Amino acid sequence: MTPRRFALLIPMVALLGCGTGRTIRLVEGEETASEPVALAPSPVPEPSPVSATEPAAKPSPPVEPSEGQGYAPYGGDGVIEIRRIGQWAHTGIGEPRRMVIRDANAWAQLWSELGAGERPDVDFTQNVVVAVAAGQRSTGGYGIAVNEVTQADGQLIIGVVETTPGPNCITTAAVTQPADVVVIPVAAPRGWSFLERKEIRACR
């Protein structure tokens, strides 16, 4: 077929194809009309699998509070060592007393009432003085002592024992004012309380 006749046939073929709804393919020698080709969607990359041998990420450890924050313990809890300054039967303190002394002025005033000679030095930045007095008694044989001091969360618990003579005890007729004074290695306690106990001294 000549090129001129082929050119005339193209419009006619196109009109016939529109009416039938079919796709017409023309062949001229080795040339072919290319059919429409649907483009495949681009492949979506799949997530890489996690190797079973890889360790899982570890959570961050909690942040510990730094030392010194909040309330600081007063040297720990438990029984506190007692250093006895003196124990007397005759003093100038005629009434019962329970005292925790934390400064030099109060210490000087108490010592002057005791009338016990030269006053010992106490470092109140590291210690406190505990003094107990039984008050005036009509005879001898009475006594008072700080027998134990414990600490819990900055609170002091001071054990005090008062002794009275038993019925078989021989006592002096002199008036007495028992007192006991101790030093404990605690600085600035938050508070304190006295735990009282009474005992009768047995005599044969």
Stockholm file with secondary structure:
# STOCKHOLM 1.0

chainA/1-204         MTPRRFALLIPMVALLGCGTGRTIRLVEGEETASEPVALAPSPVPEPSPVSATEPAAKPSPPVEPSEGQGYAPYGGDGVIEIRRIGQWAHTGIGEPRRMVIRDANAWAQLWSELGAGERPDVDFTQNVVVAVAAGQRSTGGYGIAVNEVTQADGQLIIGVVETTPGPNCITTAAVTQPADVVVIPVAAPRGWSFLERKEIRACR
#=GR chainA/1-204 SS CCHHHHHHHHHHHHHHHHHHTCCCCCEETTEECCCCCCCCCCCCCCCCCCCTTSCCCCCCCCCCCCTTCSCCCSSCSEEECCEEEEEESSCSCCSEEEEEECSHHHHHHHHHHHTCSSCCCCCTTTCEEEEEEECCBSSSSCEEEEEEEEEETTEEEEEEEEEEECTTCCCCSSCBCCEEEEEESCSSCSEEEEEEEEEEECCC
#=GC SS_cons         CCHHHHHHHHHHHHHHHHHHTCCCCCEETTEECCCCCCCCCCCCCCCCCCCTTSCCCCCCCCCCCCTTCSCCCSSCSEEECCEEEEEESSCSCCSEEEEEECSHHHHHHHHHHHTCSSCCCCCTTTCEEEEEEECCBSSSSCEEEEEEEEEETTEEEEEEEEEEECTTCCCCSSCBCCEEEEEESCSSCSEEEEEEEEEEECCC
//
